[in-house]
């Protein structure tokens, strides 16, 4: 049987805080089977697809790749993180087949891809996410309005007492500017305003979770798939509106104000092995993985 290899690097994942991975044979029964072989090219006769980008999605991409390779001997799926911006840049310069992104590609990126690669970019939603606001489990605040969240991260609100909590300073944690989650949060919550000078940018959502878990006065944000060991805040769209939790049904109905798609980007229409893999991720087996990892599957249209 042909050996299958997945190489990936990531700054964090929802449920894995171990500092390194060990090489394993395909037959070993592990929850997350990975083989770290940086810079290793596929062997003769093996088909390969490279995936790069969103750290929010890297665990999802890893799990998809693991299961797809298990069912398709001789196929190599290489998954690396680095942030949505990094994946999109790699797609533009031709060093990845698929860019994973937790934000939409902007016009300039699409034009650059067409000029460099000679074809338009295909945008494929593959999963749904609730961009969650995290606080420590000891924090008594249960809900915030989008305006309150914006004021907190801009540094205009600096004490939890101002939003119904204890008389304690607020400590801010979040993603670095190469992150699609950073871009989405700044656009949709802060109206493209700058973050406070005290904002601490961290290299992955797992690092944000770790910081908020350890800090009773901390607040951060990130994908719902990472929300373990912390509390997610219900969000109100206005001062008198009802708070909405980041649940699957609220994302499906778009009631949750920070509902978003998670994307694959590909130059041109998918074909060959790339198309087979994309079609599989969109099918029942691939979408079940979305739920397993902690995100939300695409909503299927009901039959007439």
C-alpha positions, 0 to 999 in steps of 0.5 A: 500500500502506498504511503500517504504523507501530510505535512503542515505547520500551524501556530495553534489548533482548537483541541491540540496544545502539544508542542510537536507532532510525531511521525506515525504509520497510516494504520495507527489509530489516532484522533489526528494522524499527521506526519511532519515532513517539511519540504518533502515532495510527493514520490513518483506516482503519487498525486498531490494537492497543497493547501495553505492559509487560514490558521482558523481553518488549519485543523479543519483542513488537516482533518479533511486531508487525513480522512481523504488520504486514508480512503485514497492511497497514493494521494498526498494532501499537504496542509500548512497554516500561516494566516489567510493573507499568507495563503492568498499570497501563495495562491497568487504566486502559484505555490499552493493549489488551494488557499484557505481563508476566513475572509473574502479575497479583496479586489486587488488580490483577485486582480493580482491573481488573474494577472499572475496566474492567467485566470479568475479565482473561484471562491468556494464556501466550505464551512460556516463559523461564528466569530466568537468573543471570548472571556474568562469563565470567571467573568460575570459579563454574559452579553455585549453589544457590537458597539460595546465590543468595538469600544473595548477593542478601540480602548475607549472602554477600559474597565469591565464595570463600564459594561456590567462587570466587576471593577477591573481593567480589561486586557485585550488579546487578538490575532495578528494582521496577517490573519483573516479573522483579524481583518474580519473583526476589524471590518465588521466590528470596529468599522476599520478603526485601529485597535487600542495601543494595549492590544496584544496580537498573538500568532494563532487563535489557540494562543488567544484561547490560552491567554484568556483562559489564564487571565480573568480580565482578558477578552479575545476573539476567534473561531467558534471551533477553538472555544474550549475552556473559555466563555463565549459572549452572546452579542446584541446588535443594539442596546435594546436588542436581545442577545444572540449566542453563537450557535449553529442554528443562529449562524444558519439563520444569520441571527448571530451578527458575526456569522461568516463563511470559511472559504477555499480559493482556487485559480480557475475552476477546480479540476482533477484531484483538486476537484475530487477533493473539493467535491468530497469536502462539500459532500456528507463525509466532508461536512460531517468533519466540519461538525467534528472539528467544532465549526458548522456545516453548510446549510443544505437547501430543503427538498421541495 
